[in-house]
Amino acid sequence: MTTLTVEGVGVTLLERRVVDDVSLSVPAGTWMTLVGPNGAGKSTLLRAVSGAVEHAGVIAFDGVEVARLRSRERARLVAVVPQDPARPDGMTVLDYVLLGRTPYVPYLGTESAEDLAVAGELLDTLELRSLSDRMVTELSGGEFQRSVLARALAQQAPVLLLDEPTSSLDLGHAQQVLELVDELRASRGLTVVSALHDLTTAGQFADHLVLLVDGRVVAQGSAQEVLTEELIREHYGARVRVVTDPHGGVVVVPLRSRPAGGVRDVGGVA
Ligand SMILES: Nc1ncnc2c1ncn2[C@@H]1O[C@H](COP(=O)(O)OP(=O)(O)OP(=O)(O)O)[C@@H](O)[C@H]1O
C-alpha cells in the first residue's frame, strides 16, 4: 500500500510550463483520475510521476522522492500503461508481458516459474492466451492495449499509472479492464492514477477527480463536484447535460445543436 504525494510540481518542455504548480495527494488504495481537454498536461504529469520527465517540486511515494529511486526500485513501485507505447519488433505477446517481470529477474538471469505463472494468469484474465505466441506487431489495437495492461500488471507494483488505457477497447473490454483494475485496487490496495477522456467512465471508477487545464488544477473532488455542466462548458467548450443515474453515478451526455435523429431523407430508390 503506497500513498502518492505531489507538491508544487511543474514541468517545462521546450521552454513552456506545461504542468504548473500541481499539488495532489492520492491515498494508498484509492483511484484518482485526471480529466481535462487535449494538451492540458495529463500525460506529462503522469510521466513526471513515473520519473520519465524532470520536474520541479516534490513527487513522493510514502515520502520517498521519485527522483531518488533507481530505475529497478522505481519499476517495483510504479507500473505504467502509456498512452502510445511502441510495439517492439520480433516480440511475442508472452515475451512482452514477461517484460513486466524484469524488475524481479536477477541480472543475467532468466524468468522463474513464478514469473511465468504471473504472466500466464494475466494472459488468461485479459483473454490473451490464444494470442500468446503472436507477434505484438500483429495484434489489433485493442489486443495490444490489453497486452500493455498485462505487462504493467505483471510488474505487481503497488502504484499503477494508466494513460487512456481503454482508448482502443470496445465497450465490453473497456469495462472488463477497468473492473479488473478496480478489483485489484480493492483486494491488493493498489493506488491508481489514470487519465481518461470519457467523463462518465472517469466518474464511475475514480474516488477522486482532478480537472487539469493549461497545466493547472482548476477543480477537484467527487464526480458530482467536478463533472458539472458549467465546468465542462467553460473548460472543454462543450455543451452537455449532466444526469445523475439512480445509483448516484454521473452521466455526461453531449448535446447536439440540432435535435438528434435528423438524418434527412435524401431520396433514393423507391
Ligand atoms: N515532448 C514534448 N515536447 C514539447 N512539448 C510537449 C511534449 N509533449 C507534450 N508537449 C506539450 O505539452 C502540453 C501537454 O501535453 P500532454 O500530452 O501532457 O497533454 P494531455 O492533457 O495528455 O493531452 P491529450 O488529452 O491530448 O492526450 C501540450 O501543449 C503538448 O503540446
The ligand as an SDF file (V2000), in Angstrom:
LIG
                    3D

 31 33  0  0  0  0  0  0  0  0999 V2000
    7.9030   16.0760  -25.7480 N   0  0  0  0  0  0  0  0  0  0  0  0
    7.2830   17.2580  -25.7460 C   0  0  0  0  0  0  0  0  0  0  0  0
    7.9590   18.3820  -26.0800 N   0  0  0  0  0  0  0  0  0  0  0  0
    7.3620   19.5830  -26.0590 C   0  0  0  0  0  0  0  0  0  0  0  0
    6.0830   19.7820  -25.7240 N   0  0  0  0  0  0  0  0  0  0  0  0
    5.3580   18.7050  -25.3910 C   0  0  0  0  0  0  0  0  0  0  0  0
    5.9180   17.3930  -25.3990 C   0  0  0  0  0  0  0  0  0  0  0  0
    4.9560   16.5150  -25.0220 N   0  0  0  0  0  0  0  0  0  0  0  0
    3.8520   17.2490  -24.8090 C   0  0  0  0  0  0  0  0  0  0  0  0
    4.0860   18.5610  -25.0400 N   0  0  0  0  0  0  0  0  0  0  0  0
    3.1280   19.6650  -24.8840 C   0  0  0  0  0  0  0  0  0  0  0  0
    2.7690   19.7220  -23.5240 O   0  0  0  0  0  0  0  0  0  0  0  0
    1.3850   20.0380  -23.3940 C   0  0  0  0  0  0  0  0  0  0  0  0
    0.7080   18.9700  -22.5540 C   0  0  0  0  0  0  0  0  0  0  0  0
    0.7120   17.7600  -23.2850 O   0  0  0  0  0  0  0  0  0  0  0  0
    0.1360   16.4290  -22.6700 P   0  0  0  0  0  0  0  0  0  0  0  0
    0.4040   15.3340  -23.6470 O   0  0  0  0  0  0  0  0  0  0  0  0
    0.6450   16.2760  -21.3020 O   0  0  0  0  0  0  0  0  0  0  0  0
   -1.4250   16.7690  -22.6140 O   0  0  0  0  0  0  0  0  0  0  0  0
   -2.6690   15.8150  -22.3500 P   0  0  0  0  0  0  0  0  0  0  0  0
   -3.5360   16.5150  -21.3680 O   0  0  0  0  0  0  0  0  0  0  0  0
   -2.2230   14.4470  -22.0120 O   0  0  0  0  0  0  0  0  0  0  0  0
   -3.3400   15.8490  -23.8040 O   0  0  0  0  0  0  0  0  0  0  0  0
   -4.2520   14.7850  -24.6060 P   0  0  0  0  0  0  0  0  0  0  0  0
   -5.5860   14.7870  -23.9510 O   0  0  0  0  0  0  0  0  0  0  0  0
   -4.2990   15.4230  -25.9630 O   0  0  0  0  0  0  0  0  0  0  0  0
   -3.5540   13.4550  -24.6030 O   0  0  0  0  0  0  0  0  0  0  0  0
    0.8330   20.1620  -24.8040 C   0  0  0  0  0  0  0  0  0  0  0  0
    0.7610   21.5250  -25.1380 O   0  0  0  0  0  0  0  0  0  0  0  0
    1.8540   19.4370  -25.6520 C   0  0  0  0  0  0  0  0  0  0  0  0
    1.9170   20.0120  -26.9530 O   0  0  0  0  0  0  0  0  0  0  0  0
  1  2  1  0
  2  3  1  0
  2  7  2  0
  3  4  2  0
  4  5  1  0
  5  6  2  0
  6  7  1  0
  6 10  1  0
  7  8  1  0
  8  9  2  0
  9 10  1  0
 10 11  1  0
 11 12  1  0
 11 30  1  0
 12 13  1  0
 13 14  1  0
 13 28  1  0
 14 15  1  0
 15 16  1  0
 16 17  2  0
 16 18  1  0
 16 19  1  0
 19 20  1  0
 20 21  2  0
 20 22  1  0
 20 23  1  0
 23 24  1  0
 24 25  2  0
 24 26  1  0
 24 27  1  0
 28 29  1  0
 28 30  1  0
 30 31  1  0
M  END
$$$$
